[in-house]
Amino acid sequence: MRCLTHKKELIGNCTWCGKQLCLLCIAKKEGRKLYCEKCATQLAGIQRIKMPRTTETQQETAEKQMEPTKQRPVMSKDGYIFIEQ
């Protein structure tokens, strides 16, 4: 059998609603239990959102922010740790 959404090989059914799921349709897996997107969000109480695609400049900015800085932790004489630049 095939998934109705992606036309891929069927892996199993959603434990909650019974929808047929392929590997791409599985939103949550707990042991042998599989859940579709709709049921997983209802059970968790959260809603998934799609993240916007980043452009090259946004990605470069993010990489620069993640570069190590020249800051280092230093412990004072009284036992407090602070960041020295």
N, C-alpha and C positions, 0 to 999 in steps of 0.2 A: 504494500500500500504506500501511498504517497501523501505528503503534507499538502493541504489545500492552499496554503499561502505561498510556499516556496517551491513546491513540486519536487521536494527532496525525499529521501528515504525516511519512512516513519520510524521514530525511535520508541515512542510510547504515547500514552494519553495523560492529560492533565488529571491529577489525583482529585481535584476539586470539581471541575466541570465536565471532564471527559473529552475535551478537545484533542484532536490528533496533533502530535507535536513532532517536528523534525529537530535536528540539532540546533538550528538557528532560532526555533520558536521557544526553546526552553529558557524561561526567565529565572527559575529557581530550582535547585535540585537538593533534596535532603535525603541522603541514602538512596533508596529506590523510588522515592516520591518525586514526581515531576510536576511543575506548575507552569501554566501559561502566563503571559505578561499581565493580563487582566486579574487573574486570581492571585498572583504573587503580590501585586500592589495592594489589593484589597486585604490580604492576610497581613501584610506588613504595615499597612496604614500610611504608606508613602506613595508618591507618584514619581515615576521616572520621567526625566526630560532629556531631550537631545541637546548635546553641547554644540555650540556653533563651531564651524570649522575655522581654524586660525590661518591667517595669512603669514607669509614669510617674515614680515616685520614684527608681527605679534609674537611669533615663535622665537625670533632672535632676542626680543626683549625679555621673554620668559627665561631663556637660557642665561642671559646676562644676570638676571636677578638671582639665579641659582648658583652662580659662580661663588667660590669661597672668597670671603672678604679677609682683610688683614686684621680682623678682630680676634682676640684670644681671651679666654677666661683667666682671671687672676684671683687668687685668694688673698684677702687682706689679713692683717695680724689678728683681728678679732674674729675670724672665721667666716666672714661674708665673701661670697663670690660675686665679682663684677666683671664686665666686659671692658677690656682695654683696647683702645684703637691705636 
